[in-house]
Amino acid sequence: MQFNDVIGQTETKQQLIDMVTNNRLSHALLFLGKEGSGALPLALAFANYISIKNGIAAKKKQEAPVSLFGDAEPAETEPEHFTSATIDAWMQKQEGFSKANTYTHPDIHFSYPVIPRKSGDKPVSTDYITEWREFIQKFPYGNAYDWLQFIGAENKQGNITAYECNEIIRKLNLKSFESEYKVLVLWMPEYLGNEGNKLLKLIEEPPANTLFILVAENESLILQTILSRTQLVKIPMLEPGDIEKSLTVKSKVAPAQAQQIAGISEGNYREALQMLQHSDEDWNDLLREWLNALLKNGPAAQVKWIEEVSKQGREKQKQFLRYFTHLLEQSIRLKFMGAAISNFSLAQSEKDFAERFNKLTDVAQQQAIVEELDKAAYYIERNANAKMLFHALSIKLYHIIKDKVAIQVN
């Protein structure tokens, strides 16, 4: 992974490079970014850079001839201007690049949630290192759910266990092999329970030349004792233009479709890829059927629609709710901005829907519906019963639209 492989995030890349250039690198960093923002790819690229840079420094020390007359040290081989592009080009020429780029560098360690392979196992991350390397090469923007499904967890809960904490302590106290630095990339510290306190002394007083990179999505789920010992690096959501460009260049998506997906994904590249995977779904027709069932056709039509949507997988259900949320947001923009957004990620059929929905509901009602859709997506992510959820959601939406109870729904 190189900086060029990370979508967008130009300012954050430069911030990290400047930390190293100006010798302001903390020994423990927390890369905090929501799903799909690219926090993990950025951490992987940065870990590779640190290891390659310090691998060269270590080699120079070993090979430097002893001189009685204070010969000048050989000139630094790094680029003159430190940008992500020049560093990427420089890294490709270095000896340790192939190992770092295939995630086999002996001084870069990884920790992530795992499950027992069988009852009674005491799992640690290295049990799944082959799967991990394959996963981050194929799905660097994946989330914890994607990873756990990748290793066959099904409904099992992943964890970073006390055994894993002991393994981290052991590995980071070993002597480095090729680089001056040992780097630990700990993905999803939210999965660390109280056993994470085992790492406190190591994080606070690490062995020399040790770098912790924690990569998280939800700050509130991280142990406060660990949080307080790290330097925060906030990873913003991606710009729609960056997602659109990546979809067009990497996935060969037509420009119009890429623009629409980038608008709906709201800066989440994982979500954009999921939408691309389900791009043949006609969410607009499905939404019209639902609203007609709610407002015109009665309970029998509602039950039939709920039966059909409940058969869809969780990802499709989430995509559908996100699509509805996107249309509501565009409806609100259309109400206030009018023709100014006529070409803003909105197909003609969607624009027609937004105009009609604006006649049916006001902004307060639309905001209330968005809140309910967000809650529903949250519960779907956590394995809520689809039939019960969509029944409850249908009832709420009916009352918000028909009875205008939007102000009370909060």
NORTA-V210918 format. One record per residue. N is the residue number from 0. SS is DSSP state (H for helix, E for strand, - for the rest). Layout:
# NORTA-V210918
N;SS
N;SS
This chain:
# NORTA-V210918
0;-
1;-
2;H
3;H
4;H
5;-
6;-
7;-
8;-
9;H
10;H
11;H
12;H
13;H
14;H
15;H
16;H
17;H
18;H
19;H
20;H
21;-
22;-
23;-
24;-
25;-
26;-
27;E
28;E
29;E
30;E
31;E
32;-
33;-
34;-
35;-
36;-
37;-
38;H
39;H
40;H
41;H
42;H
43;H
44;H
45;H
46;H
47;H
48;H
49;H
50;H
51;H
52;H
53;H
54;H
55;H
56;H
57;H
58;H
59;H
60;H
61;H
62;H
63;-
64;-
65;-
66;-
67;-
68;-
69;-
70;-
71;-
72;-
73;-
74;-
75;-
76;-
77;-
78;-
79;-
80;-
81;-
82;-
83;H
84;H
85;H
86;H
87;H
88;H
89;H
90;H
91;-
92;-
93;-
94;-
95;-
96;H
97;H
98;H
99;H
100;H
101;-
102;-
103;-
104;-
105;-
106;-
107;E
108;E
109;E
110;E
111;-
112;-
113;E
114;-
115;-
116;-
117;-
118;-
119;-
120;-
121;-
122;-
123;-
124;H
125;H
126;H
127;H
128;H
129;H
130;H
131;H
132;H
133;H
134;H
135;H
136;H
137;H
138;-
139;-
140;-
141;-
142;-
143;H
144;H
145;H
146;H
147;H
148;H
149;H
150;-
151;-
152;-
153;-
154;-
155;-
156;-
157;-
158;E
159;E
160;-
161;H
162;H
163;H
164;H
165;H
166;H
167;H
168;H
169;H
170;H
171;H
172;-
173;-
174;-
175;-
176;-
177;-
178;-
179;-
180;-
181;E
182;E
183;E
184;E
185;E
186;E
187;-
188;H
189;H
190;H
191;E
192;-
193;H
194;H
195;H
196;H
197;H
198;H
199;H
200;H
201;H
202;H
203;H
204;-
205;-
206;-
207;-
208;-
209;E
210;E
211;E
212;E
213;E
214;E
215;E
216;-
217;-
218;H
219;H
220;H
221;-
222;-
223;H
224;H
225;H
226;H
227;-
228;-
229;-
230;E
231;E
232;E
233;E
234;-
235;-
236;-
237;-
238;-
239;H
240;H
241;H
242;H
243;H
244;H
245;H
246;H
247;H
248;H
249;H
250;-
251;-
252;-
253;-
254;H
255;H
256;H
257;H
258;H
259;H
260;H
261;H
262;H
263;H
264;H
265;-
266;-
267;-
268;H
269;H
270;H
271;H
272;H
273;H
274;H
275;H
276;H
277;-
278;-
279;-
280;-
281;-
282;H
283;H
284;H
285;H
286;H
287;H
288;H
289;H
290;H
291;H
292;H
293;H
294;H
295;H
296;H
297;-
298;H
299;H
300;H
301;H
302;H
303;H
304;H
305;H
306;H
307;H
308;H
309;H
310;-
311;-
312;-
313;H
314;H
315;H
316;H
317;H
318;H
319;H
320;H
321;H
322;H
323;H
324;H
325;H
326;H
327;H
328;H
329;H
330;H
331;H
332;H
333;H
334;H
335;H
336;H
337;H
338;H
339;H
340;H
341;-
342;-
343;-
344;-
345;-
346;-
347;H
348;H
349;H
350;H
351;H
352;H
353;H
354;H
355;H
356;H
357;H
358;H
359;H
360;-
361;-
362;H
363;H
364;H
365;H
366;H
367;H
368;H
369;H
370;H
371;H
372;H
373;H
374;H
375;H
376;H
377;H
378;H
379;H
380;H
381;-
382;-
383;-
384;-
385;H
386;H
387;H
388;H
389;H
390;H
391;H
392;H
393;H
394;H
395;H
396;H
397;H
398;H
399;H
400;H
401;H
402;-
403;-
404;-
405;-
406;-
407;-
408;-
409;-
